[in-house]
Amino acid sequence: MGRLSENSIVVLKKSHAITAQLEVPNDGAKGVIMAQGGAFGGWSLYVKDGKPAYGYNWFALERFKIYGDTPDSTG
């Protein structure tokens, strides 16, 4: 999927929750699941090293990253 302009989707730069149903291939998953924003603010839900991760960019002043403890299972 390509880029969508910010004005065409719901703005989730406030407190939010994300629920995603994913199909993980046998060789594992990696990459971005969903993201919103850019260099000066936003967030990203992604998979790194087989584990879920979340990054938040606060106006390019602070960046926060949270990583899950357990790898995603396949299926």
FENBEL-V478968 format. One record per residue. N is the residue number from 0. RES is the residue in one letter. SS is DSSP state (H for helix, E for strand, C for the rest). PSI is psi as a letter, one per 40 degrees, with the letter a starting at -180 (none if undefined). OMEGA is omega in whole degrees, 0 to 359 (NA if undefined). Layout:
n={N,N}
res={RES,RES}
ss={SS,SS}
psi={PSI,PSI}
omega={OMEGA,OMEGA}
//
This chain:
n={0,1,2,3,4,5,6,7,8,9,10,11,12,13,14,15,16,17,18,19,20,21,22,23,24,25,26,27,28,29,30,31,32,33,34,35,36,37,38,39,40,41,42,43,44,45,46,47,48,49,50,51,52,53,54,55,56,57,58,59,60,61,62,63,64,65,66,67,68,69,70,71,72,73,74}
res={M,G,R,L,S,E,N,S,I,V,V,L,K,K,S,H,A,I,T,A,Q,L,E,V,P,N,D,G,A,K,G,V,I,M,A,Q,G,G,A,F,G,G,W,S,L,Y,V,K,D,G,K,P,A,Y,G,Y,N,W,F,A,L,E,R,F,K,I,Y,G,D,T,P,D,S,T,G}
ss={C,C,C,C,C,H,H,H,C,C,C,C,C,C,C,C,C,C,C,C,C,C,C,C,C,C,C,C,C,C,E,E,E,E,E,E,E,E,C,C,E,E,E,E,E,E,E,E,C,C,E,E,E,E,E,E,E,E,C,C,C,E,E,E,E,E,E,E,E,E,E,C,C,C,C}
psi={i,a,i,h,i,d,e,e,i,h,h,f,e,a,h,i,i,h,h,h,h,i,h,h,i,d,e,i,i,i,a,h,d,i,i,h,a,a,d,f,i,a,i,h,h,i,h,h,f,e,i,i,i,h,i,h,h,g,f,e,d,i,h,i,h,h,i,i,d,i,i,i,i,i,none}
omega={179,181,173,178,184,181,183,180,178,180,181,180,175,174,182,175,180,173,182,174,187,172,184,180,183,180,176,181,174,176,185,174,179,179,176,177,182,185,185,175,177,183,179,172,186,177,179,182,178,182,178,180,180,177,179,180,182,176,181,178,178,176,181,176,178,181,175,181,186,177,175,176,180,178,NA}
//
